[in-house]
Amino acid sequence: MGVYLDYSQEELDRQYEHRFFIDDVDSHVEYAKTQSRRVRAAADGKFDVPYGAGPDELLDIYLTGAQSPAPVVVFFHGGRWSRGSKASTCDPAEVFNAAGAIFISVNFTLLPNVTMDELLAQCRTAIVWIWKNCANFGGDRDRLYVFGKSSGAHIGGVMAVTDWTAHGLPRDVLKGAFLVSGMYDLEPVRLTFRNKITRLDRDSAYKNSPIHHIPADGCPLVVGCGALETPEFRRHSREFAAAWSARGLPCDYMEVPDKHHYSVSADMQDSPLMALMLKRMGLAIPVMARVEAPSKST
């Protein structure tokens, strides 16, 4: 009998370590950092804005030249909940800004310096702050969306299933969620080497797994992953999208051909996932100068 499904411990651990499947991870990570530095340096923005009292509770606001009030995309970065920052993979800001949306990249305290509960509480606090302060930076609080990649997509999924009335916001505060290559059931994650950092038990894994808490009135989703990702990462996206749709909720699902966990979001200006996101927002795909991403690698 496997540790999870039919996986042995070694097999399950391999499913959650992308370096076993991608031989040039470092080049993709460096590309994302380079493009993020370029985008951040050129942006018209407000940086290191506090949304809470903690030293890590900061966000960057990338403004758009479009007429205000503009829709707002709130981004949660990836990095296994324990790596990265609001500046490490913020390059999608360029596309959203060009399409007419404000892009906000959220910082939060990384694991294991806090618990998963505390990390997610910070992210909810960021949403509350953004909704209350939208008018101060030309945002439309009635057009608020969340976007996340990898562990950031898990955070975005949790935001999408949150009861916002318990936080003093309208139930439908989120008008959509864009989730790329995420993990939506933390039970298998708990059973891998990653739990040295996440420190989940069975109850906390269940509590913080969005697939177990889908609301009856959830917002529209765009859920995607790369067709070259591990079977487990594809399963997470496929099953979460199916569970959302089974509740009668709107959901677009896509496995992007010839893309793995890093390359699926390395060239967002030409991404069919970006096209789906913008369509959900009622925005057109902007015409932009192309920036070449690293070549794919399986």
FENTAJO-V38235 format. One record per residue. N is the residue number from 1. RES is the residue in three letters. OMEGA is omega in whole degrees, -180 to 180 (NA if undefined). BURIAL is + if it has 16 or more other ideal C-beta (glycine too) atoms within 10 Angstrom, else -. D_CENTER is the distance of its C-alpha to the mean C-alpha in Angstrom with 1 decimal. Layout:
# FENTAJO-V38235
<<N,RES,OMEGA,BURIAL,D_CENTER> <N,RES,OMEGA,BURIAL,D_CENTER>>
This chain:
# FENTAJO-V38235
<<1,MET,-178,-,33.3> <2,GLY,175,-,29.8> <3,VAL,177,-,27.6> <4,TYR,-171,+,25.0> <5,LEU,179,-,25.9> <6,ASP,-176,-,28.2> <7,TYR,166,+,26.6> <8,SER,179,-,28.7> <9,GLN,-180,-,27.3> <10,GLU,-179,-,27.3> <11,GLU,180,-,25.7> <12,LEU,177,+,22.9> <13,ASP,-180,+,22.2> <14,ARG,180,+,22.2> <15,GLN,-176,+,19.6> <16,TYR,174,+,17.1> <17,GLU,-172,-,18.4> <18,HIS,-178,+,17.4> <19,ARG,175,-,20.4> <20,PHE,-174,-,22.7> <21,PHE,-177,+,21.5> <22,ILE,-172,+,20.8> <23,ASP,-179,-,23.7> <24,ASP,-179,+,22.3> <25,VAL,-175,+,19.1> <26,ASP,-180,-,20.4> <27,SER,178,-,20.9> <28,HIS,177,+,17.4> <29,VAL,-180,+,16.1> <30,GLU,177,-,18.9> <31,TYR,179,+,18.3> <32,ALA,179,+,14.7> <33,LYS,-179,+,16.4> <34,THR,-180,-,19.3> <35,GLN,179,+,17.6> <36,SER,177,+,15.5> <37,ARG,179,-,18.9> <38,ARG,-177,-,20.5> <39,VAL,-178,+,18.2> <40,ARG,-179,+,18.3> <41,ALA,-176,-,22.1> <42,ALA,-171,-,22.8> <43,ALA,166,+,20.7> <44,ASP,-173,-,22.4> <45,GLY,174,+,20.5> <46,LYS,-171,-,20.9> <47,PHE,178,-,19.6> <48,ASP,178,-,19.5> <49,VAL,180,+,19.9> <50,PRO,171,-,20.3> <51,TYR,179,+,18.6> <52,GLY,-174,+,20.4> <53,ALA,-176,-,23.3> <54,GLY,-178,-,21.7> <55,PRO,179,-,21.9> <56,ASP,-174,-,18.1> <57,GLU,-177,+,17.2> <58,LEU,176,+,16.9> <59,LEU,177,+,14.8> <60,ASP,-179,+,15.5> <61,ILE,179,+,16.3> <62,TYR,-174,+,16.7> <63,LEU,178,+,19.4> <64,THR,178,+,20.5> <65,GLY,-179,-,24.2> <66,ALA,-179,+,24.0> <67,GLN,178,-,26.0> <68,SER,1,-,24.7> <69,PRO,-175,+,23.5> <70,ALA,174,+,20.4> <71,PRO,-174,+,17.2> <72,VAL,176,+,14.4> <73,VAL,-180,+,10.7> <74,VAL,-172,+,8.9> <75,PHE,175,+,6.1> <76,PHE,-175,+,4.9> <77,HIS,175,+,6.0> <78,GLY,-180,+,6.8> <79,GLY,177,+,10.4> <80,ARG,-177,+,11.5> <81,TRP,-172,+,11.1> <82,SER,-178,-,14.3> <83,ARG,175,-,13.9> <84,GLY,-178,+,12.7> <85,SER,178,+,12.5> <86,LYS,-179,+,11.5> <87,ALA,-171,+,13.8> <88,SER,179,+,13.0> <89,THR,-176,+,10.5> <90,CYS,-175,+,11.0> <91,ASP,175,+,13.0> <92,PRO,177,+,11.3> <93,ALA,-176,+,13.0> <94,GLU,-178,+,16.2> <95,VAL,180,+,15.6> <96,PHE,178,+,14.4> <97,ASN,-179,+,17.3> <98,ALA,179,+,19.7> <99,ALA,177,+,18.9> <100,GLY,-179,+,19.7> <101,ALA,170,+,16.6> <102,ILE,-179,+,15.9> <103,PHE,-180,+,12.7> <104,ILE,179,+,12.0> <105,SER,-171,+,10.2> <106,VAL,171,+,10.5> <107,ASN,176,+,12.4> <108,PHE,180,+,13.2> <109,THR,-175,+,15.8> <110,LEU,169,+,15.0> <111,LEU,3,+,16.5> <112,PRO,-179,-,19.4> <113,ASN,173,-,20.5> <114,VAL,174,+,19.3> <115,THR,176,+,18.7> <116,MET,177,+,15.6> <117,ASP,-178,-,17.1> <118,GLU,178,-,17.5> <119,LEU,-178,+,14.1> <120,LEU,176,+,12.7> <121,ALA,176,-,15.7> <122,GLN,-178,+,14.9> <123,CYS,175,+,11.6> <124,ARG,177,+,13.7> <125,THR,178,+,16.3> <126,ALA,179,+,14.2> <127,ILE,180,+,13.7> <128,VAL,-179,+,17.4> <129,TRP,-178,+,18.4> <130,ILE,-180,+,16.6> <131,TRP,-178,+,18.2> <132,LYS,-173,-,21.5> <133,ASN,-177,-,21.6> <134,CYS,-176,+,20.3> <135,ALA,-178,-,23.9> <136,ASN,179,-,24.5> <137,PHE,174,+,22.3> <138,GLY,-180,+,22.9> <139,GLY,178,+,20.0> <140,ASP,-177,+,20.5> <141,ARG,176,+,19.3> <142,ASP,174,-,20.1> <143,ARG,-176,+,17.5> <144,LEU,-178,+,14.3> <145,TYR,173,+,10.9> <146,VAL,-176,+,7.3> <147,PHE,178,+,4.4> <148,GLY,179,+,0.8> <149,LYS,177,+,3.5> <150,SER,177,+,6.2> <151,SER,174,+,6.8> <152,GLY,175,+,3.7> <153,ALA,172,+,3.2> <154,HIS,178,+,6.6> <155,ILE,178,+,6.4> <156,GLY,177,+,5.2> <157,GLY,177,+,7.9> <158,VAL,177,+,10.2> <159,MET,-178,+,10.1> <160,ALA,180,+,11.1> <161,VAL,-179,+,13.9> <162,THR,172,+,15.1> <163,ASP,-173,-,18.7> <164,TRP,177,+,18.5> <165,THR,177,-,22.3> <166,ALA,179,-,22.6> <167,HIS,176,-,21.0> <168,GLY,-180,-,23.3> <169,LEU,175,+,21.1> <170,PRO,-180,-,21.7> <171,ARG,-177,-,20.5> <172,ASP,-177,-,18.9> <173,VAL,178,+,17.3> <174,LEU,-180,+,14.0> <175,LYS,177,+,15.1> <176,GLY,176,+,12.1> <177,ALA,-179,+,8.5> <178,PHE,-168,+,6.9> <179,LEU,-174,+,5.3> <180,VAL,172,+,6.2> <181,SER,-176,+,8.3> <182,GLY,175,+,7.3> <183,MET,-171,+,10.2> <184,TYR,172,+,11.4> <185,ASP,-173,+,14.9> <186,LEU,179,+,15.5> <187,GLU,177,-,19.2> <188,PRO,176,+,19.2> <189,VAL,180,+,17.0> <190,ARG,-175,+,19.7> <191,LEU,180,+,22.3> <192,THR,176,+,21.3> <193,PHE,-178,-,21.9> <194,ARG,-177,+,18.5> <195,ASN,171,-,20.1> <196,LYS,179,-,22.1> <197,ILE,-174,-,19.2> <198,THR,175,+,17.4> <199,ARG,180,-,20.9> <200,LEU,164,+,20.3> <201,ASP,-175,-,23.2> <202,ARG,-178,-,23.5> <203,ASP,-179,-,23.3> <204,SER,176,+,20.3> <205,ALA,179,+,18.4> <206,TYR,-178,+,19.4> <207,LYS,-174,+,18.7> <208,ASN,177,+,15.1> <209,SER,-175,+,14.4> <210,PRO,-178,+,13.1> <211,ILE,-180,+,15.2> <212,HIS,-173,-,18.2> <213,HIS,-177,+,17.8> <214,ILE,-178,+,17.2> <215,PRO,179,-,19.1> <216,ALA,-175,-,21.9> <217,ASP,-177,-,20.6> <218,GLY,-179,+,16.8> <219,CYS,175,+,15.2> <220,PRO,178,+,14.8> <221,LEU,160,+,11.8> <222,VAL,-179,+,11.0> <223,VAL,-178,+,10.1> <224,GLY,175,+,10.7> <225,CYS,177,+,11.6> <226,GLY,179,+,14.4> <227,ALA,179,-,17.9> <228,LEU,177,+,18.8> <229,GLU,180,+,16.3> <230,THR,177,+,18.0> <231,PRO,180,-,19.4> <232,GLU,-180,+,17.4> <233,PHE,176,+,14.0> <234,ARG,179,+,15.3> <235,ARG,179,+,16.8> <236,HIS,-177,+,13.8> <237,SER,-177,+,12.3> <238,ARG,-176,-,15.8> <239,GLU,177,-,16.9> <240,PHE,178,+,14.1> <241,ALA,-180,+,14.7> <242,ALA,180,-,18.4> <243,ALA,178,+,18.4> <244,TRP,-180,+,16.8> <245,SER,-179,-,19.4> <246,ALA,176,-,22.1> <247,ARG,-179,-,21.9> <248,GLY,-178,-,22.7> <249,LEU,-178,+,19.4> <250,PRO,-179,-,18.2> <251,CYS,170,+,15.7> <252,ASP,180,+,15.5> <253,TYR,180,+,14.9> <254,MET,165,+,15.3> <255,GLU,-174,+,15.9> <256,VAL,-177,+,16.4> <257,PRO,172,-,19.8> <258,ASP,180,-,20.6> <259,LYS,176,+,17.1> <260,HIS,-171,+,15.8> <261,HIS,-179,+,12.7> <262,TYR,-175,+,13.1> <263,SER,-179,+,15.0> <264,VAL,-180,+,12.7> <265,SER,-176,+,10.8> <266,ALA,-175,+,13.8> <267,ASP,-170,+,15.7> <268,MET,-178,+,13.6> <269,GLN,178,+,16.7> <270,ASP,-173,-,18.3> <271,SER,173,+,15.5> <272,PRO,175,-,16.4> <273,LEU,177,+,12.7> <274,MET,178,+,12.8> <275,ALA,178,-,16.2> <276,LEU,179,+,15.0> <277,MET,-178,+,12.4> <278,LEU,177,+,15.3> <279,LYS,178,-,17.7> <280,ARG,-180,+,16.0> <281,MET,-178,+,16.3> <282,GLY,-179,-,19.9> <283,LEU,179,+,19.5> <284,ALA,176,-,21.1> <285,ILE,-178,+,19.9> <286,PRO,174,-,21.3> <287,VAL,-174,-,23.8> <288,MET,173,-,23.0> <289,ALA,-176,-,24.6> <290,ARG,174,-,23.1> <291,VAL,-175,+,21.8> <292,GLU,175,-,22.4> <293,ALA,175,+,19.8> <294,PRO,179,+,21.3> <295,SER,-178,-,22.9> <296,LYS,175,+,21.4> <297,SER,178,-,22.5> <298,THR,NA,-,22.6>>
